[in-house]
Amino acid sequence: MLKQFSALLPLFVLGMISCQSKPASTDKKATDTVASQQPGSPDVVAKLATGPVDNAAVMARKQVPIVCYHQIRDWKATDSKGAKDYIVQIAAFKEHIKMLADSGYHTILPNQLYNYLTTGAALPKKPIMLTFDDTDLDQFTVAAPELKKYGFKAVYFVMTVSIGRPRYMTAEMVKKLSDDGNVIASHTWDHHRVDKYTHNGVFQIKGKNGKITNRPVDDWVTQIDKPTKKLQEITGKEIVYFAYPFGIWKKPVLPEIQKRGFKLAFQLADKRDPDYPLLTVRRILDSGYWSTKTFSNSVRNSF
């Protein structure tokens, strides 16, 4: 696959706007179950269960509501109609989070979800997972403080090319979120679609003299391995969760994702793959057009 350096910028910008294309027995070898998490209480860090995974049992368990966010800011005159779907305005975001708290929802983190799906481990009453894609600064300055009011924790899927750039989080902010009990997870280097990756790519570099130099590149190393390692260096923690750019995946890529040790991988609203249910976990987008009532109904009826 030939890659032009100049092609990275438009794909990167596109990635900022969208991440979407749109009962079994408990395993006795599990190491731990999950204690209930109450709003405002100290975090319960669930130890990951071990042992073989029964995919049929995973598919049989009721899905947990998982919500995906991108930008949390007020709309601008320059925002397109499509872009507004991915931009939840600040007042609306606060109303949506307050509704979750007032309705008795308890946020859970990926370790808890993994243990529940693989072993049937207990979850708190009315569990929900909140996730944020693409490393936008407003996720740190607006969303995280709002969640903290209610004792909520979240998962932040970080695209490493954006770290430290204007309007995006710094490495220190990413570490702060992790240190505060949130989960940092992988979201590639620059948001290229996973189903387009190859191990035998070519990257073209144009020198000052106009000469083109071809360099071999392995997309899986560039987009997954190196970014995951960088996030581990920033947080000091193992990175075992992943979200697909644009929510797009195809079955042939799932063994590659599994090979890299990810315990769960998150898409958007497509059907799960019964052979890889842990690598096709569903989420819904909290649309910038939704009222609090619409959001509430979607959380209750989409899983």
C-alpha positions in Angstrom: 0.0 0.0 0.0 1.6 3.3 -1.1 1.2 6.1 1.4 1.8 9.8 0.5 2.9 12.0 3.4 0.6 14.8 2.1 -2.3 12.4 2.5 -1.9 12.2 6.3 -3.3 15.7 7.0 -6.8 15.3 5.5 -7.2 11.9 7.1 -6.1 13.3 10.4 -8.6 16.2 10.2 -11.3 13.7 9.3 -10.4 11.7 12.3 -11.0 14.7 14.5 -14.6 14.9 13.3 -15.7 11.3 13.3 -15.1 7.9 14.8 -18.2 6.3 13.3 -19.3 4.7 10.1 -22.7 4.6 12.4 -26.6 -17.5 30.9 -23.4 -19.4 31.4 -21.7 -20.8 34.5 -19.0 -18.7 36.2 -15.4 -19.6 35.3 -14.0 -21.0 38.6 -10.5 -20.0 37.5 -11.3 -16.3 37.6 -9.0 -14.5 40.0 -11.5 -12.0 41.3 -15.0 -10.6 41.1 -15.9 -7.0 41.0 -17.2 -5.1 44.0 -20.0 -2.7 43.5 -18.9 0.9 42.8 -20.9 3.7 44.3 -20.8 7.3 43.1 -18.3 9.3 45.1 -16.8 6.3 46.7 -13.1 5.3 46.3 -12.4 3.4 43.1 -12.6 -0.4 43.1 -9.8 -1.6 40.9 -10.9 -4.9 39.5 -8.2 -7.5 38.9 -8.6 -9.1 35.4 -10.0 -12.6 35.4 -7.9 -15.3 33.9 -8.9 -18.6 32.2 -10.4 -19.6 28.8 -13.2 -17.5 27.3 -16.5 -19.0 26.2 -17.6 -16.7 23.3 -21.1 -18.1 23.4 -21.4 -17.2 27.1 -20.1 -13.7 26.3 -22.7 -13.3 23.6 -25.5 -14.5 25.9 -24.8 -12.0 28.6 -26.8 -8.7 28.5 -24.8 -5.9 27.0 -23.8 -3.0 29.2 -24.6 0.5 27.9 -21.5 2.2 26.6 -21.5 5.8 25.4 -19.0 7.4 23.0 -18.1 11.1 23.1 -15.7 13.2 20.9 -15.8 17.0 21.4 -17.5 18.7 24.4 -17.9 22.3 23.3 -20.4 24.8 22.0 -21.2 24.8 18.3 -19.5 27.3 16.0 -20.8 28.9 12.9 -18.2 27.0 10.9 -19.3 23.6 12.2 -21.0 21.5 9.5 -24.3 19.7 10.0 -22.5 16.4 10.1 -19.8 17.6 12.5 -22.4 18.7 15.0 -23.5 15.1 15.5 -20.1 14.6 17.2 -20.0 17.8 19.2 -22.1 17.8 22.4 -22.5 21.3 23.7 -21.4 22.0 27.2 -24.8 22.6 28.8 -26.3 19.5 27.1 -23.3 17.4 28.3 -23.8 18.5 31.8 -27.5 17.8 31.7 -26.9 14.3 30.2 -24.3 13.4 32.9 -26.6 14.8 35.7 -29.4 12.6 34.3 -27.3 9.5 34.5 -26.4 10.3 38.1 -30.0 11.2 39.1 -31.2 8.0 37.4 -28.9 5.8 39.5 -26.3 4.8 36.9 -22.9 3.7 38.1 -19.9 4.1 35.8 -17.7 1.0 35.3 -14.3 0.5 33.8 -13.1 -2.0 31.2 -11.6 -4.5 33.8 -15.1 -4.8 35.3 -16.7 -5.2 31.9 -14.2 -7.9 30.9 -14.8 -9.8 34.1 -18.5 -9.6 33.7 -18.5 -10.7 30.1 -16.0 -13.6 30.6 -17.0 -14.9 34.1 -20.4 -13.3 35.0 -18.7 -11.3 37.8 -21.1 -8.9 39.6 -21.6 -5.3 38.4 -23.1 -2.4 40.2 -26.7 -1.6 39.7 -27.4 0.2 36.4 -23.9 0.0 35.1 -22.7 2.3 32.3 -19.4 3.0 30.6 -18.4 6.5 29.4 -15.8 6.7 26.7 -14.0 9.6 25.0 -12.2 9.4 21.6 -9.4 11.4 20.0 -7.7 13.2 22.9 -9.5 16.6 22.6 -8.6 19.1 25.2 -12.2 19.7 26.2 -12.4 16.2 27.5 -9.9 17.1 30.2 -11.0 20.7 30.9 -14.8 20.2 30.6 -15.8 16.6 30.7 -13.5 15.2 33.4 -14.4 17.8 36.0 -18.1 17.3 35.3 -17.7 13.5 35.8 -15.8 14.0 39.0 -18.8 15.8 40.5 -20.7 12.6 40.5 -17.8 10.2 41.2 -17.9 9.0 37.6 -14.9 7.5 35.9 -14.3 7.1 32.1 -12.2 5.6 29.4 -10.1 7.9 27.2 -9.0 6.5 23.8 -5.9 8.5 23.0 -4.6 9.1 19.4 -1.0 9.7 20.1 -0.1 11.9 17.1 -2.3 14.6 18.7 -0.7 14.6 22.1 0.7 18.1 22.9 -0.8 19.8 19.8 -3.1 22.9 20.1 -6.6 21.9 21.2 -5.5 18.5 22.4 -4.3 17.0 25.7 -0.7 17.0 26.7 1.1 13.9 28.0 0.8 15.4 31.5 -3.0 15.6 31.2 -3.2 12.1 29.9 -1.2 10.9 32.9 -3.4 13.0 35.3 -6.5 11.3 34.0 -4.9 7.9 34.5 -3.6 8.8 38.0 -7.2 9.9 38.9 -8.5 6.5 38.3 -9.7 6.7 34.7 -8.5 4.3 32.0 -6.3 5.4 29.2 -6.6 3.2 26.1 -5.2 3.0 22.5 -6.8 4.7 19.5 -3.9 4.4 16.9 -1.3 6.9 16.0 -3.2 9.1 13.5 -6.7 7.6 13.1 -6.2 5.5 9.9 -8.8 2.8 9.4 -7.7 -0.5 10.8 -9.1 -2.5 7.9 -6.6 -0.7 5.6 -3.4 -1.8 7.4 -0.7 -3.9 5.8 2.6 -5.3 7.0 4.2 -4.4 3.7 3.5 -0.8 3.1 5.6 1.9 1.5 6.0 5.5 2.9 7.1 8.1 0.4 9.3 11.0 1.6 10.1 13.9 -0.7 13.5 15.5 0.0 14.5 19.1 -0.4 16.0 18.3 -3.8 12.7 16.9 -4.9 13.9 13.4 -4.9 11.4 10.8 -3.7 12.6 8.1 -1.2 10.5 5.0 -0.5 10.7 3.6 3.0 9.1 0.3 4.0 6.5 0.6 6.8 4.4 -1.8 8.8 1.1 -0.2 9.6 0.5 -2.4 12.6 3.7 -1.2 14.2 3.2 2.4 13.3 -0.5 2.6 14.2 -0.8 0.1 17.1 2.4 -1.1 18.6 4.3 2.1 18.9 1.4 4.2 20.1 0.4 1.6 22.7 4.0 1.6 24.0 4.0 5.4 24.2 0.8 5.3 26.3 2.3 2.7 28.6 5.3 5.0 29.1 3.1 8.0 29.8 0.8 6.3 32.3 3.2 3.6 33.7 0.4 1.1 33.2 -0.3 -1.7 30.8 -2.6 -0.7 27.8 -4.9 -3.5 27.0 -8.0 -1.8 25.5 -8.5 -0.3 22.1 -11.1 1.6 20.0 -11.4 1.4 16.2 -11.0 4.7 14.3 -14.4 5.6 12.8 -15.7 2.5 14.6 -14.8 0.5 11.5 -13.5 -3.0 11.7 -13.6 -6.1 9.5 -13.2 -9.7 10.6 -9.8 -10.3 9.0 -8.2 -7.7 11.3 -9.5 -9.2 14.5 -6.8 -11.8 14.9 -4.2 -9.0 14.6 -5.9 -7.1 17.3 -6.1 -10.2 19.5 -2.4 -11.0 18.8 -1.5 -7.6 20.3 -2.9 -8.6 23.7 -6.0 -6.3 23.8 -8.6 -7.7 26.1 -11.5 -5.7 24.7 -11.8 -3.6 21.5 -14.6 -1.1 21.0 -16.5 -0.3 17.9 -19.8 1.6 17.6 -23.2 0.3 16.9 -22.6 -2.6 14.4 -23.5 -6.2 15.4 -20.8 -8.0 17.4 -18.9 -10.8 15.8 -19.8 -14.1 17.6 -16.3 -15.5 17.2 -14.7 -12.3 18.6 -17.3 -10.7 20.9 -14.7 -9.2 23.1 -13.1 -7.4 20.2 -16.3 -6.0 18.8 -17.9 -4.4 21.9 -20.7 -2.0 21.0 -21.0 1.6 21.9 -23.5 4.3 21.0 -22.7 7.9 20.1 -24.2 10.7 22.3 -25.3 12.9 19.5 -25.0 16.7 19.6 -28.6 16.8 18.4 -30.0 14.8 21.3 -32.1 16.1 24.1 -31.6 14.6 27.6 -34.8 12.6 27.1 -33.6 11.2 23.8 -30.2 10.3 25.3 -31.9 8.6 28.2 -34.1 6.5 25.9 -31.1 5.6 23.8 -29.1 4.4 26.8 -32.0 2.2 27.9 -33.0 0.8 24.6 -29.8 0.4 22.5 -28.2 -2.6 24.4 
